[in-house]
Amino acid sequence: MTASPDKFTRQTLLEVQPLTANLFSLRVTRDTGFRFRAGQFARLGVTKADGSVAWRAYSMVSAPHDEYLDFFSIVVPGGEFTSELSRLGTGDELLIDRQAFGYLSLDRFVGGRDLWLLATGTGIAPFLSILQDFEAWERFESIKLVYSVREAKELAYLDLIAGLERRDYLAEHAGKLQFIPVVTREAHPGALRARITTLLETGELEAAAGLELSTEHSRIMLCGNPQMVDDTRAVLKQRDLQLSLSRRPGQVAVESYW
Ligand SMILES: Cc1cc2nc3c(=O)[nH]c(=O)nc-3n(C[C@H](O)[C@H](O)[C@H](O)COP(=O)(O)OP(=O)(O)OC[C@H]3O[C@@H](n4cnc5c(N)ncnc54)[C@H](O)[C@@H]3O)c2cc1C
């Protein structure tokens, strides 16, 4: 009898880039059999000093067509997984479950004209994957990327975001994306300064976007801090923007990171 293959593959870290004191990006080799939809997450494993493996969910930042996998991580002080992960460097090993998971992908939606991507912190990751893929650009007339952090230095991937519409394969869709940074704890030029829920309640977000939310046209994804996800869902529900389920397509899809 042959042994069943491992549930995971062993991959190699190609690059680790610190972004701030507690944020960094990782580039990892990709098993040729690893398939995912933009917006999904992988289960990553790090081997600890005692030989046991800690596993955590991580959204892909890179697009499904890329040959490597990119991830964006926080370092949680004393965190079981991130304390280990942040110690790794180029050439080190990372375990990756063979399967990708999650429902924060465009499959969740039927129709729609405007795509709203609302993230806090590292919750920007799945939206970077979605925006580096073709589908969102082909399906939607406009895309609003709202990225909320506490301090401006936490805004990561600004060059990637600014360069999206200059990529050859997206050039025909140039002008569709509007990036709306939100910095809650300090004034920052070009950024809004309030929680996403407040920005929705006051109408400031729609004013900045030059677009109204509507059940017919809006499709909205929320990712990151669970409090933001829950509170924003509640605000959207008051406006009849509902969670999208397979038995009842709606306007909202969410992912909480803890
Ligand atoms: C579907 C899914 C996708 C995820 N994708 C990512 C990702 O792309 N990047 C990423 O950094 N994390 C992501 N996470 C969170 C990640 O799985 C771990 O929680 C994180 O790596 C911390 O692990 P830890 O063992 O160090 O701390 P844990 O013991 O897991 O967490 C301790 C505490 O740290 C805080 N925390 C955890 N994750 C975050 C975070 N991302 N940002 C701010 N505070 C946090 C929470 O207060 C949590 O209670 C995702 C989680 C889920 C469920």
PDBQT file of the ligand as one rigid body, heavy atoms in Angstrom, charges set to zero:
ROOT
HETATM    1  C1  LIG A 301      -8.975  33.790   6.454  1.00  0.00    +0.000 C 
HETATM    2  C2  LIG A 301      -7.817  34.474   7.150  1.00  0.00    +0.000 A 
HETATM    3  C3  LIG A 301      -6.830  35.094   6.390  1.00  0.00    +0.000 A 
HETATM    4  C4  LIG A 301      -5.762  35.757   7.033  1.00  0.00    +0.000 A 
HETATM    5  N1  LIG A 301      -4.827  36.388   6.276  1.00  0.00    +0.000 NA
HETATM    6  C5  LIG A 301      -3.827  37.086   6.900  1.00  0.00    +0.000 A 
HETATM    7  C6  LIG A 301      -2.867  37.825   6.126  1.00  0.00    +0.000 A 
HETATM    8  O1  LIG A 301      -2.897  37.847   4.875  1.00  0.00    +0.000 OA
HETATM    9  N2  LIG A 301      -1.912  38.500   6.800  1.00  0.00    +0.000 N 
HETATM   10  C7  LIG A 301      -1.838  38.493   8.184  1.00  0.00    +0.000 A 
HETATM   11  O2  LIG A 301      -0.942  39.136   8.742  1.00  0.00    +0.000 OA
HETATM   12  N3  LIG A 301      -2.726  37.801   8.900  1.00  0.00    +0.000 NA
HETATM   13  C8  LIG A 301      -3.705  37.089   8.304  1.00  0.00    +0.000 A 
HETATM   14  N4  LIG A 301      -4.595  36.384   9.061  1.00  0.00    +0.000 N 
HETATM   15  C9  LIG A 301      -4.342  36.280  10.499  1.00  0.00    +0.000 C 
HETATM   16  C10 LIG A 301      -3.343  35.130  10.733  1.00  0.00    +0.000 C 
HETATM   17  O3  LIG A 301      -3.967  33.901  10.428  1.00  0.00    +0.000 OA
HETATM   18  C11 LIG A 301      -2.831  35.077  12.162  1.00  0.00    +0.000 C 
HETATM   19  O4  LIG A 301      -3.822  35.371  13.091  1.00  0.00    +0.000 OA
HETATM   20  C12 LIG A 301      -1.680  36.030  12.370  1.00  0.00    +0.000 C 
HETATM   21  O5  LIG A 301      -0.610  35.562  11.605  1.00  0.00    +0.000 OA
HETATM   22  C13 LIG A 301      -1.213  36.090  13.815  1.00  0.00    +0.000 C 
HETATM   23  O6  LIG A 301      -0.818  34.808  14.221  1.00  0.00    +0.000 OA
HETATM   24  P1  LIG A 301      -0.145  34.613  15.663  1.00  0.00    +0.000 P 
HETATM   25  O7  LIG A 301      -0.101  33.163  15.997  1.00  0.00    +0.000 OA
HETATM   26  O8  LIG A 301       1.163  35.339  15.702  1.00  0.00    +0.000 OA
HETATM   27  O9  LIG A 301      -1.162  35.339  16.631  1.00  0.00    +0.000 OA
HETATM   28  P2  LIG A 301      -2.651  34.808  16.947  1.00  0.00    +0.000 P 
HETATM   29  O10 LIG A 301      -2.587  34.078  18.246  1.00  0.00    +0.000 OA
HETATM   30  O11 LIG A 301      -3.209  34.101  15.761  1.00  0.00    +0.000 OA
HETATM   31  O12 LIG A 301      -3.399  36.192  17.114  1.00  0.00    +0.000 OA
HETATM   32  C14 LIG A 301      -3.277  36.949  18.318  1.00  0.00    +0.000 C 
HETATM   33  C15 LIG A 301      -3.999  38.263  18.164  1.00  0.00    +0.000 C 
HETATM   34  O13 LIG A 301      -3.308  39.082  17.248  1.00  0.00    +0.000 OA
HETATM   35  C16 LIG A 301      -4.217  39.932  16.565  1.00  0.00    +0.000 C 
HETATM   36  N5  LIG A 301      -4.069  39.682  15.100  1.00  0.00    +0.000 N 
HETATM   37  C17 LIG A 301      -4.034  38.482  14.465  1.00  0.00    +0.000 A 
HETATM   38  N6  LIG A 301      -3.871  38.665  13.132  1.00  0.00    +0.000 NA
HETATM   39  C18 LIG A 301      -3.810  39.990  12.937  1.00  0.00    +0.000 A 
HETATM   40  C19 LIG A 301      -3.649  40.797  11.775  1.00  0.00    +0.000 A 
HETATM   41  N7  LIG A 301      -3.512  40.244  10.552  1.00  0.00    +0.000 N 
HETATM   42  N8  LIG A 301      -3.640  42.127  11.902  1.00  0.00    +0.000 NA
HETATM   43  C20 LIG A 301      -3.761  42.704  13.151  1.00  0.00    +0.000 A 
HETATM   44  N9  LIG A 301      -3.912  41.983  14.292  1.00  0.00    +0.000 NA
HETATM   45  C21 LIG A 301      -3.932  40.660  14.187  1.00  0.00    +0.000 A 
HETATM   46  C22 LIG A 301      -5.597  39.583  17.099  1.00  0.00    +0.000 C 
HETATM   47  O14 LIG A 301      -5.909  40.459  18.153  1.00  0.00    +0.000 OA
HETATM   48  C23 LIG A 301      -5.424  38.185  17.605  1.00  0.00    +0.000 C 
HETATM   49  O15 LIG A 301      -6.354  37.860  18.606  1.00  0.00    +0.000 OA
HETATM   50  C24 LIG A 301      -5.674  35.754   8.449  1.00  0.00    +0.000 A 
HETATM   51  C25 LIG A 301      -6.657  35.093   9.199  1.00  0.00    +0.000 A 
HETATM   52  C26 LIG A 301      -7.726  34.488   8.572  1.00  0.00    +0.000 A 
HETATM   53  C27 LIG A 301      -8.783  33.806   9.405  1.00  0.00    +0.000 C 
ENDROOT
TORSDOF 0
